[in-house]
Amino acid sequence: MAAESCDSISLDVETIYLGGKEFHVQTRLGSVSVIIYGDQDKPALITYPDLALNHMSCFQGLFFFPEAASLLLHNFCIYHISPPGHELGAASISEDDPVPTVEDLADQILDILNFFRLDAVMCMGVTAGAYILSLFAMKYRERVLGLVLVSPLCRAPSWTEWFYNKFMSNLLYFYGMCGLLKDCLLKRYFSQEVRGSEEIPESDIVQACRRLLDERRSMNVLRFLESMNERPDISDGLKRLRCRTLVFVGDESPFHAEALHMISKLDKRCSALVEVQACGSMVTEEQPHAMLIPLEYFLMGYGFYRPSQISGSPRSPLSPSCISPELLSPESMGLKLKPIKTRVSLQV
């Protein structure tokens, strides 16, 4: 009976998730794909994925996880924004089109919010997407309710990252989405444990991601990579953010130090860090269950709850200014344990 119940929940979530509508929004720098799931009368949550990914390869683990899906889909209408040319079935962007800067990509988000007549939104981004959303929040503070950042970046690339990105750029330009490039990207996303080894095969999520990478247009990925490789340091502006910020990072992420640097620059009264053990950068796919409790406490501060906790459907979020000061502390978000344990040993 328990198994049947679990299957039923998964099917319902999948039906909702795959029932989204795709819009191609014309922005100041071309068309951007936005896929919408849920009731557009609800508050908006926008997502932005990492390099070479879209919502299917970056966020489906979180939204297929029944408890997290019920929390998010009950409270929000989800707007999945793809980086230019990263959506399913995308055509190659013309080489004559200038490569957008990260400022341009942040401004595109404003165009999207205005197109859908959205006011202030909740934001969720992974690595490169987390950087773009952080920059957007700094430029347009009144349009952001809160930030959920996964393995975020905020500094300019180190020399090591810059050269590594140039190596990937050359692979993309000369060989396209080749096996070596996919290996480089998978190391960026996942921990060694799920990537496998000579003795241990790749996990299902890594194999699925590898297949989805085949669908990317290499020149479109190259453009996003070049934008991110020229990004400026935005650390100094983080203190001026007005919104509450929740940061997740896997302790095996290559960007772990970046996340620690970012949390040190954010206002400690309204930010919190969750370090996830034995996990790479893409916590949304590798260990989405580790995000559930911190997300619940974070969203409680805005008056959002899982459907089992409160009846009715929310129509608009509480303003952060209405939240009592004690709710802004990391402890009140349920984040006083750092790093959190996400695995337990079971004795049979």
C-alpha positions as CSV (number, residue, x, y, z in Angstrom):
1,M,0.0,0.0,0.0
2,A,2.8,2.4,0.8
3,A,4.5,1.7,-2.5
4,E,1.2,2.3,-4.4
5,S,0.8,5.7,-2.5
6,C,4.3,6.8,-3.4
7,D,3.8,5.9,-7.1
8,S,0.6,7.9,-7.1
9,I,2.2,11.0,-5.7
10,S,5.1,10.7,-8.2
11,L,2.6,10.4,-11.1
12,D,0.7,13.5,-9.9
13,V,3.8,15.6,-9.6
14,E,5.1,14.4,-13.0
15,T,1.7,15.3,-14.7
16,I,1.8,18.8,-13.2
17,Y,5.5,19.2,-14.0
18,L,5.2,18.1,-17.6
19,G,2.1,20.1,-18.2
20,G,3.9,23.4,-18.4
21,K,3.5,25.9,-21.2
22,E,6.5,27.3,-23.1
23,F,6.7,31.0,-24.0
24,H,9.3,32.6,-26.2
25,V,9.7,36.1,-24.8
26,Q,11.3,38.8,-27.0
27,T,13.8,40.7,-24.9
28,R,16.2,43.5,-25.8
29,L,18.8,40.8,-26.8
30,G,16.6,38.3,-28.6
31,S,14.2,35.5,-27.7
32,V,14.3,33.6,-24.4
33,S,12.4,30.5,-23.6
34,V,10.3,30.5,-20.4
35,I,8.4,27.4,-19.3
36,I,5.6,28.0,-16.8
37,Y,4.1,25.4,-14.4
38,G,1.2,26.2,-12.1
39,D,-1.4,28.8,-11.5
40,Q,-0.2,32.2,-12.7
41,D,-2.3,33.9,-10.0
42,K,0.1,32.6,-7.4
43,P,3.3,34.3,-6.4
44,A,6.1,33.7,-8.9
45,L,9.3,31.7,-8.4
46,I,11.8,32.0,-11.3
47,T,14.7,29.6,-11.9
48,Y,17.9,29.9,-13.8
49,P,20.1,26.9,-14.5
50,D,23.9,26.4,-14.7
51,L,26.0,26.3,-17.8
52,A,24.8,24.0,-20.6
53,L,21.7,23.0,-18.6
54,N,18.0,23.9,-18.7
55,H,15.2,23.2,-16.3
56,M,14.9,19.5,-17.2
57,S,18.6,18.8,-16.4
58,C,19.0,21.2,-13.5
59,F,15.8,21.3,-11.5
60,Q,13.7,18.2,-12.3
61,G,15.3,16.3,-9.4
62,L,14.0,18.9,-6.9
63,F,10.6,19.2,-8.6
64,F,10.1,15.4,-8.9
65,F,10.9,15.0,-5.2
66,P,7.3,14.8,-3.9
67,E,7.7,16.8,-0.6
68,A,9.6,19.6,-2.3
69,A,7.3,19.7,-5.3
70,S,4.3,20.0,-3.0
71,L,5.9,22.8,-1.1
72,L,6.9,24.8,-4.2
73,L,4.0,24.0,-6.6
74,H,1.4,24.6,-3.8
75,N,2.8,28.1,-3.1
76,F,4.2,29.3,-6.4
77,C,3.8,29.5,-10.1
78,I,7.1,28.3,-11.5
79,Y,8.8,30.2,-14.3
80,H,11.8,28.3,-15.7
81,I,14.0,30.6,-17.6
82,S,16.6,29.1,-20.0
83,P,19.8,30.8,-20.9
84,P,19.7,32.0,-24.5
85,G,19.7,28.9,-26.8
86,H,19.6,26.3,-24.0
87,E,16.0,25.3,-24.4
88,L,14.9,22.0,-25.9
89,G,15.0,22.1,-29.7
90,A,16.9,25.5,-29.7
91,A,18.4,26.6,-33.0
92,S,22.0,27.8,-33.2
93,I,22.3,31.5,-32.4
94,S,23.9,33.4,-35.3
95,E,27.6,34.1,-34.9
96,D,26.9,37.7,-36.0
97,D,24.9,38.3,-32.8
98,P,27.1,39.8,-30.1
99,V,27.9,37.7,-27.1
100,P,25.8,39.1,-24.2
101,T,27.5,40.3,-21.0
102,V,26.3,39.0,-17.7
103,E,24.6,42.5,-17.2
104,D,22.7,41.8,-20.4
105,L,21.5,38.4,-19.1
106,A,20.4,40.0,-15.9
107,D,18.5,42.7,-17.8
108,Q,16.8,40.0,-19.9
109,I,15.2,38.8,-16.6
110,L,13.7,42.2,-16.1
111,D,12.2,42.1,-19.6
112,I,10.7,38.7,-18.8
113,L,9.1,39.9,-15.5
114,N,7.7,42.9,-17.3
115,F,6.3,40.7,-20.1
116,F,4.4,38.5,-17.6
117,R,3.5,41.5,-15.5
118,L,5.2,40.1,-12.4
119,D,6.1,42.4,-9.6
120,A,8.5,40.9,-7.0
121,V,9.5,37.3,-7.4
122,M,11.3,34.5,-5.5
123,C,14.5,33.4,-7.3
124,M,16.3,30.1,-7.5
125,G,19.6,29.6,-9.4
126,V,22.4,27.1,-9.7
127,T,26.1,28.2,-10.1
128,A,26.1,30.4,-13.2
129,G,22.4,30.9,-12.9
130,A,22.9,31.9,-9.2
131,Y,25.4,34.6,-10.3
132,I,22.9,36.0,-12.9
133,L,20.1,36.1,-10.3
134,S,22.3,37.7,-7.7
135,L,23.3,40.4,-10.2
136,F,19.7,40.9,-11.1
137,A,18.8,41.2,-7.4
138,M,21.5,43.8,-6.9
139,K,20.4,45.9,-9.9
140,Y,16.6,45.6,-9.3
141,R,16.2,45.1,-5.6
142,E,12.5,45.9,-5.5
143,R,11.8,43.0,-7.9
144,V,13.2,40.3,-5.7
145,L,11.5,38.8,-2.6
146,G,14.2,36.3,-1.8
147,L,17.1,34.3,-3.2
148,V,17.8,30.6,-3.1
149,L,21.3,30.1,-4.5
150,V,22.9,26.7,-5.1
151,S,26.7,26.6,-5.3
152,P,26.8,30.3,-6.3
153,L,29.5,32.4,-7.8
154,C,30.1,36.1,-7.0
155,R,33.7,36.7,-7.7
156,A,35.4,37.1,-11.1
157,P,37.0,33.8,-12.4
158,S,40.3,32.9,-10.7
159,W,43.1,32.2,-13.1
160,T,42.6,28.5,-12.7
161,E,38.9,28.8,-13.6
162,W,39.6,31.2,-16.4
163,F,42.0,28.8,-18.1
164,Y,39.8,25.8,-17.5
165,N,36.9,27.7,-19.1
166,K,39.1,28.6,-22.1
167,F,39.9,24.9,-22.4
168,M,36.2,24.1,-22.5
169,S,35.6,26.9,-25.0
170,N,38.2,25.4,-27.4
171,L,36.6,22.0,-27.1
172,L,33.1,23.5,-27.8
173,Y,34.4,25.5,-30.8
174,F,36.5,22.7,-32.5
175,Y,34.8,19.5,-31.3
176,G,31.3,20.5,-30.1
177,M,29.6,18.6,-27.3
178,C,32.3,15.8,-27.3
179,G,32.9,13.2,-24.6
180,L,35.8,15.0,-23.0
181,L,33.7,18.2,-22.7
182,K,30.8,16.3,-21.1
183,D,33.2,14.8,-18.6
184,C,34.4,18.3,-17.7
185,L,30.9,19.5,-17.2
186,L,29.9,16.5,-15.2
187,K,32.8,17.2,-12.8
188,R,31.4,20.7,-12.5
189,Y,28.0,19.4,-11.5
190,F,28.4,16.2,-9.5
191,S,30.5,14.5,-6.8
192,Q,32.9,11.7,-7.6
193,E,30.6,9.2,-5.8
194,V,27.7,9.6,-8.4
195,R,30.1,10.1,-11.4
196,G,31.4,6.6,-10.7
197,S,34.8,5.1,-11.5
198,E,36.4,2.2,-13.4
199,E,34.8,-0.2,-10.9
200,I,31.6,1.7,-10.2
201,P,29.2,2.7,-13.0
202,E,27.8,6.2,-13.3
203,S,24.6,6.8,-11.4
204,D,21.3,7.2,-13.2
205,I,21.2,11.0,-12.7
206,V,24.7,11.4,-14.3
207,Q,23.8,9.1,-17.2
208,A,20.6,11.1,-17.7
209,C,22.5,14.4,-17.6
210,R,25.0,13.1,-20.1
211,R,22.2,12.3,-22.5
212,L,20.6,15.7,-22.1
213,L,23.9,17.4,-22.8
214,D,23.8,15.9,-26.3
215,E,20.8,18.1,-27.0
216,R,22.6,21.3,-26.4
217,R,23.9,23.4,-29.3
218,S,27.6,23.8,-28.7
219,M,27.9,27.3,-30.0
220,N,25.0,28.5,-27.7
221,V,26.8,26.9,-24.7
222,L,30.0,28.6,-25.8
223,R,28.3,32.0,-25.8
224,F,27.1,31.5,-22.2
225,L,30.5,30.2,-21.1
226,E,32.2,33.3,-22.6
227,S,29.7,35.6,-20.8
228,M,30.5,33.9,-17.5
229,N,34.3,33.9,-18.1
230,E,34.2,37.7,-18.4
231,R,32.0,38.2,-15.3
232,P,33.0,41.0,-12.8
233,D,33.3,40.6,-9.1
234,I,30.0,41.5,-7.4
235,S,31.1,40.8,-3.8
236,D,31.0,44.4,-2.7
237,G,27.4,44.9,-3.7
238,L,26.1,41.9,-1.8
239,K,25.8,43.8,1.5
240,R,23.3,46.1,-0.1
241,L,20.9,43.2,-0.9
242,R,17.6,43.7,0.9
243,C,16.2,40.2,0.4
244,R,16.7,37.1,2.5
245,T,19.1,34.7,1.0
246,L,19.5,30.9,1.4
247,V,22.7,29.4,0.1
248,F,23.2,25.6,-0.6
249,V,26.6,24.1,-1.5
250,G,27.9,20.6,-1.8
251,D,31.1,20.0,0.2
252,E,32.6,18.4,-2.9
253,S,31.6,21.2,-5.3
254,P,34.5,22.9,-7.1
255,F,32.8,26.1,-6.1
256,H,32.6,25.4,-2.4
257,A,35.1,28.2,-1.6
258,E,33.1,30.6,-3.7
259,A,29.9,29.9,-1.7
260,L,31.8,30.4,1.6
261,H,33.1,33.7,0.3
262,M,29.7,34.8,-0.8
263,I,28.0,34.0,2.5
264,S,30.8,36.0,4.3
265,K,29.8,39.1,2.2
266,L,26.1,38.8,2.7
267,D,24.3,40.4,5.6
268,K,24.4,37.8,8.3
269,R,21.0,38.9,9.7
270,C,19.2,37.7,6.7
271,S,21.3,35.0,5.1
272,A,22.1,31.4,5.9
273,L,24.4,28.6,4.5
274,V,23.6,24.9,4.1
275,E,26.6,22.7,3.3
276,V,25.5,19.3,2.0
277,Q,27.8,16.4,2.7
278,A,29.0,14.1,0.0
279,C,27.5,16.2,-2.8
280,G,28.7,18.2,-5.8
281,S,27.5,21.6,-7.1
282,M,24.1,20.5,-8.3
283,V,22.3,19.8,-5.0
284,T,19.0,20.1,-6.9
285,E,19.7,16.9,-8.7
286,E,22.1,15.0,-6.5
287,Q,20.5,15.4,-3.1
288,P,17.3,17.4,-3.5
289,H,16.0,15.9,-0.2
290,A,18.7,17.9,1.6
291,M,17.0,21.1,0.5
292,L,13.5,20.4,1.9
293,I,13.7,21.4,5.6
294,P,15.9,24.5,5.0
295,L,13.5,25.6,2.2
296,E,10.5,25.0,4.5
297,Y,11.9,27.2,7.2
298,F,13.1,29.8,4.7
299,L,9.6,30.1,3.1
300,M,7.8,30.1,6.4
301,G,9.2,33.6,6.9
302,Y,7.1,34.7,3.9
303,G,4.0,32.9,5.1
304,F,4.4,29.9,2.8
305,Y,3.7,26.4,4.0
306,R,3.3,22.9,2.7
307,P,-0.4,22.1,2.0
308,S,-0.6,19.7,5.0
309,Q,0.3,22.6,7.3
310,I,-2.2,25.2,6.2
311,S,-5.4,25.2,4.2
312,G,-6.1,27.3,1.2
313,S,-3.8,28.6,-1.6
314,P,-1.7,31.7,-1.2
315,R,-2.4,34.6,-3.5
316,S,0.4,36.9,-2.5
317,P,3.5,36.7,-0.3
318,L,4.1,38.6,2.9
319,S,6.5,41.5,2.5
320,P,9.9,40.8,4.2
321,S,9.4,44.0,6.1
322,C,6.4,42.3,7.9
323,I,8.6,39.5,9.2
324,S,9.7,39.7,12.8
325,P,13.4,40.1,13.2
326,E,13.9,36.8,14.9
327,L,12.7,35.0,11.7
328,L,15.6,36.6,9.8
329,S,18.2,34.7,11.8
330,P,19.9,31.6,10.4
331,E,18.8,29.7,13.5
332,S,15.2,30.4,12.9
333,M,15.5,29.0,9.4
334,G,16.6,25.7,10.9
335,L,20.1,26.2,9.7
336,K,22.2,26.3,12.9
337,L,23.7,22.9,12.0
338,K,26.5,23.4,9.5
339,P,27.3,21.2,7.7
340,I,24.0,19.2,7.8
341,K,24.0,15.5,7.6
342,T,22.2,14.2,4.6
343,R,23.1,10.5,4.9
344,V,22.7,8.0,7.7
345,S,24.1,4.5,8.1
346,L,21.5,1.8,8.4
347,Q,22.3,-1.5,10.1
348,V,20.3,-4.4,8.6
